[in-house]
Amino acid sequence: MASNLHRRLHLGAFMRPAIIHSAGWRWPGGFADANFNFEHLKRFAQTLERGCFDAFFMADHLAVLNMPMEALKRSATVTSFDPLTLLPALAVVTERIGLVATASTTYNEPYHIARKFASLDHLSNGRAGWNLVTSANPHEAWNFSRDDHLEHADRYRRAREFYEVVTGLWDSWADDAFVRDQASGVFFDPAKLHVLDHRGPEFQVRGPLNVARPVQGWPVIVQAGASEAGRQIAAETAEAVFGAANTLAAGREFYADVKARVRAAGRDPEHLKILPGAFVVIGDTLAAARAAKKRLDALVHPESAIASLGVLLGHDVSGCPLDGPLPEIPETNASRSSRAKLVAMARDEGMTLRELAQYAGGSYGLLEFIGTPATIADAMEEWLMSDACDGFNIMFPFLPQGLDDFVTRVVPELQRRGLFRHAYEGTTLRDHLGLPRIPNRHFT
């Protein structure tokens, strides 16, 4: 379509904190300790920057995964760095790539989050992004003095107010508040300080924030929920959405729906970028790429596969017949969008429980691009030109090879087609994403 002739992809790298595939750490020649080795993570970030990626996107969770010990003992994500400790360190060894961290609104306080992300934005010279999420793992409640996980609706209600407090705190100071006049001894202009004094159902926060206004005005707001509540909060608050559609049709539906909600909220749809997660396996031929994916999936232990599926469904299916159909799954307090997508896939494709578990234990039911650099570029171009996305959050199957192959083989193919930048054209994450700097609501 004519309006899409000059569109270009945005690419984030989804690091969890390294790879999402539950057996990726077992790949021969891979870095088994990738998620907890700073030298490896530094290498990954610098490689991504050479590939002109928009952002290094780090997931987080505030508890070990809620799965049986026989499965948990096989998980490489039981230990990882705190994102807001790691990303400032990566800011020092990179210059342009954006640095996005997940931080839950369910088990954090707004003042902490506002202060940490404002600090990261200054330390990185404007490259910070906050992935605003509500916690899905019920075990996180036990680490924060609660016996029970907050209900789904309550989590989103809290998240909406949390956002208002954090962004209000970021507007505590005018951009030019700090005069630092050594002759007069005046450090800041009191007329350019705003005290938030927020009083709401969930939070009472006076402020002001004790960090200067972020370089970008606000760090980029990212959101990852696909439920009805998740779509709505994204439309009202987010500037990038980590999508979960795994078919072109689903991608187009999600894209159209969320962009329409953005417009209804009085915002410019171009100021929200939709980036589905995409699990990419590259080969010299399609057969070679499929063989690599099959080999990787074979490394997923059945205990891990079933447990991973149970986490995504919010329901333990370990006692069900593996070669029978997926049983009826009741509504739970876990992520509703993940559950609905997997249940629909199992029903539509007639998958056995074993087949669904093998799939979920690998790429977690997300979009897969498996093929040669050219066929992967073809698929990405189709999604972009079909209004199914603005780009992708790339997930690598194993490290470092999967990342290196993408940067050296797929990125040049996208560049050759005019679908991706050859060099950074700005310095901030907002520049990379084509987003405006947020003006201060209190000061012009």
Long-range contacts (C-beta under 8 A, 24 or more apart in sequence): 1-385, 1-387, 4-384, 4-385, 4-387, 7-384, 7-385, 7-390, 7-419, 8-418, 8-419, 8-420, 8-421, 9-380, 9-384, 9-390, 9-391, 9-392, 9-414, 9-419, 9-420, 10-54, 10-273, 10-275, 10-390, 10-391, 10-392, 10-432, 10-433, 11-51, 11-53, 11-54, 11-391, 11-392, 11-393, 11-394, 11-411, 11-420, 12-53, 12-54, 12-55, 12-56, 12-57, 12-98, 12-100, 12-240, 12-242, 12-275, 12-391, 12-392, 12-393, 12-394, 13-44, 13-48, 13-53, 13-55, 13-56, 13-57, 13-393, 13-394, 13-396, 13-403, 14-57, 14-59, 14-242, 14-277, 14-393, 14-394, 14-395, 15-41, 15-44, 15-56, 15-57, 15-58, 15-59, 16-58, 16-59, 16-77, 16-395, 17-41, 17-58, 17-59, 17-60, 17-80, 17-81, 17-83, 17-86, 18-44, 18-76, 18-399, 19-76, 19-395, 19-396, 19-397, 19-398, 19-399, 19-402, 20-279, 20-363, 20-364, 20-366, 20-395, 21-279, 21-296, 21-300, 21-362, 21-363, 21-395, 21-397, 21-398, 22-74, 22-75, 22-76, 22-300, 22-304, 22-305, 22-308, 22-361, 22-362, 23-296, 23-297, 23-299, 23-300, 23-301, 23-304, 23-361, 23-362, 24-76, 24-296, 24-396, 24-397, 24-398, 24-399, 24-402, 25-76, 25-398, 26-299, 27-296, 27-299, 27-397, 27-398, 27-401, 29-401, 30-398, 30-399, 30-400, 30-401, 31-399, 31-400, 32-76, 34-76, 34-399, 35-76, 35-77, 35-79, 35-80, 35-81, 36-79, 36-80, 36-81, 38-81, 38-86, 38-89, 40-399, 40-400, 41-81, 41-86, 41-90, 42-89, 42-90, 42-93, 43-400, 44-399, 44-400, 44-403, 45-90, 45-93, 45-94, 45-97, 46-93, 46-94, 47-400, 47-403, 47-404, 47-407, 48-97, 48-403, 48-407, 49-94, 49-95, 49-96, 49-97, 50-407, 51-406, 51-407, 51-411, 52-411, 52-420, 52-421, 52-422, 52-423, 52-424, 53-97, 53-394, 54-97, 54-98, 54-391, 54-429, 54-432, 54-433, 55-97, 55-98, 55-99, 55-100, 55-127, 55-129, 55-429, 55-432, 56-87, 56-90, 56-94, 56-97, 56-98, 56-99, 56-100, 57-100, 57-129, 57-131, 57-222, 57-242, 57-393, 58-83, 58-86, 58-87, 58-99, 58-100, 58-101, 58-102, 59-102, 59-131, 60-101, 60-102, 60-103, 60-104, 61-135, 61-137, 61-140, 62-104, 62-107, 62-135, 62-137, 62-140, 62-143, 62-144, 63-137, 63-139, 63-140, 63-142, 63-143, 64-139, 65-137, 65-307, 65-311, 66-137, 66-138, 66-139, 66-311, 67-307, 67-308, 67-310, 67-311, 68-303, 68-307, 68-318, 70-303, 70-307, 71-301, 71-303, 71-304, 71-306, 71-307, 71-308, 72-307, 74-301, 74-303, 74-304, 75-304, 84-116, 84-117, 84-120, 87-120, 87-124, 87-128, 88-119, 88-120, 88-123, 88-124, 91-120, 91-123, 91-124, 91-127, 92-123, 96-127, 96-424, 96-427, 96-432, 97-127, 98-127, 98-128, 98-129, 98-220, 98-428, 98-429, 98-432, 98-433, 99-124, 99-127, 99-128, 99-129, 99-429, 100-128, 100-129, 100-130, 100-131, 100-220, 100-222, 100-429, 101-128, 101-129, 101-130, 101-131, 102-131, 102-133, 102-224, 103-130, 103-131, 103-132, 103-133, 104-133, 104-134, 104-135, 104-140, 105-132, 105-133, 105-134, 105-155, 105-158, 105-159, 105-162, 105-163, 106-134, 106-135, 106-140, 106-150, 106-155, 106-158, 106-159, 107-135, 107-140, 107-141, 107-143, 107-144, 108-162, 109-203, 110-162, 110-165, 110-166, 110-169, 110-203, 110-205, 111-165, 111-169, 111-205, 111-207, 111-209, 113-162, 113-166, 114-165, 114-166, 114-169, 114-170, 114-209, 114-211, 115-169, 115-209, 115-210, 115-211, 117-166, 117-214, 117-219, 118-169, 118-170, 118-209, 118-211, 118-212, 118-213, 118-214, 118-219, 119-211, 120-219, 121-214, 121-215, 121-216, 121-219, 122-211, 122-212, 122-214, 122-215, 125-215, 125-427, 125-428, 126-214, 126-215, 126-216, 126-427, 126-428, 126-429, 126-430, 127-427, 127-428, 127-429, 128-214, 128-216, 128-219, 128-220, 128-429, 129-219, 129-220, 129-221, 129-222, 129-240, 129-429, 130-166, 130-219, 130-220, 130-221, 130-222, 131-222, 131-223, 131-224, 131-242, 132-159, 132-162, 132-163, 132-221, 132-222, 132-223, 132-233, 132-237, 132-238, 133-159, 133-223, 133-224, 133-225, 134-158, 134-159, 134-225, 136-334, 136-335, 136-338, 137-311, 137-334, 138-333, 138-334, 149-333, 151-333, 152-227, 152-229, 152-333, 152-336, 153-229, 156-225, 156-229, 156-230, 156-233, 157-201, 157-202, 158-202, 159-233, 160-233, 160-236, 160-237, 161-200, 161-201, 161-202, 161-203, 162-202, 162-203, 163-221, 163-233, 163-237, 164-198, 164-200, 165-196, 165-198, 165-200, 165-203, 165-205, 167-218, 167-221, 168-196, 168-198, 168-207, 169-196, 169-205, 169-207, 169-208, 169-209, 170-209, 170-213, 170-214, 170-217, 170-218, 170-219, 171-213, 171-440, 171-441, 171-442, 171-443, 172-196, 172-207, 172-208, 172-209, 172-213, 173-208, 173-209, 173-212, 173-213, 174-213, 174-440, 174-442, 174-443, 175-213, 175-217, 175-440, 175-443, 177-212, 177-213, 178-212, 192-443, 194-442, 194-443, 213-440, 215-428, 216-428, 216-429, 216-430, 216-437, 216-438, 217-437, 217-438, 217-439, 217-440, 218-438, 219-429, 220-429, 220-430, 220-433, 220-435, 225-335, 225-337, 226-254, 226-337, 226-341, 227-335, 227-336, 227-337, 230-337, 231-257, 231-258, 231-261, 232-261, 234-258, 234-261, 234-272, 235-261, 235-262, 235-264, 235-265, 235-267, 235-272, 236-261, 236-265, 236-267, 238-272, 239-271, 239-272, 239-273, 239-433, 239-435, 240-272, 240-273, 240-274, 240-275, 240-433, 241-272, 241-273, 241-274, 241-275, 242-275, 242-276, 242-277, 242-393, 243-274, 243-275, 243-276, 243-277, 243-389, 244-276, 244-277, 244-337, 244-338, 244-341, 244-365, 244-366, 245-276, 245-367, 245-388, 246-276, 246-341, 246-345, 246-365, 246-366, 246-367, 246-368, 247-367, 248-382, 248-383, 248-386, 248-388, 251-276, 251-367, 251-383, 251-386, 251-388, 251-389, 252-386, 252-387, 252-388, 254-388, 255-387, 255-388, 255-389, 256-387, 270-434, 271-435, 271-436, 273-390, 273-391, 273-433, 273-434, 273-435, 274-389, 274-390, 275-389, 275-390, 275-391, 275-392, 275-393, 276-366, 276-367, 276-383, 276-388, 276-389, 276-392, 276-393, 277-366, 277-367, 277-392, 277-393, 277-395, 278-366, 278-367, 278-368, 278-369, 278-380, 278-392, 278-393, 278-394, 278-395, 279-362, 279-363, 279-366, 279-367, 279-368, 279-369, 279-395, 279-397, 280-368, 280-369, 280-370, 280-376, 280-394, 280-395, 280-396, 280-397, 280-402, 280-406, 280-410, 281-368, 281-369, 281-370, 281-371, 281-397, 281-402, 282-371, 282-372, 282-373, 282-376, 282-402, 282-405, 282-406, 282-409, 282-410, 283-370, 283-371, 283-372, 284-372, 285-372, 286-370, 286-371, 286-372, 286-375, 289-370, 289-371, 289-372, 290-370, 292-397, 293-362, 293-368, 293-370, 293-397, 296-362, 296-397, 296-398, 297-358, 297-361, 297-362, 300-358, 300-361, 300-362, 302-354, 302-357, 304-361, 305-354, 305-357, 305-358, 305-360, 305-361, 305-362, 306-353, 306-357, 306-361, 307-361, 308-357, 308-360, 308-361, 308-364, 309-342, 309-353, 309-356, 309-357, 309-360, 309-361, 312-338, 312-339, 312-342, 312-360, 312-364, 312-365, 313-338, 313-339, 313-342, 313-343, 314-339, 315-339, 317-353, 317-357, 320-353, 321-353, 322-352, 322-353, 322-354, 322-357, 323-352, 323-353, 323-354, 324-352, 324-353, 325-350, 325-351, 325-352, 325-353, 326-351, 326-352, 326-353, 326-356, 327-353, 338-364, 338-365, 341-365, 363-395, 366-395, 367-392, 373-409, 373-410, 373-412, 373-413, 374-413, 376-410, 376-413, 377-410, 377-413, 377-414, 377-417, 377-419, 380-414, 380-419, 381-417, 381-419, 384-419
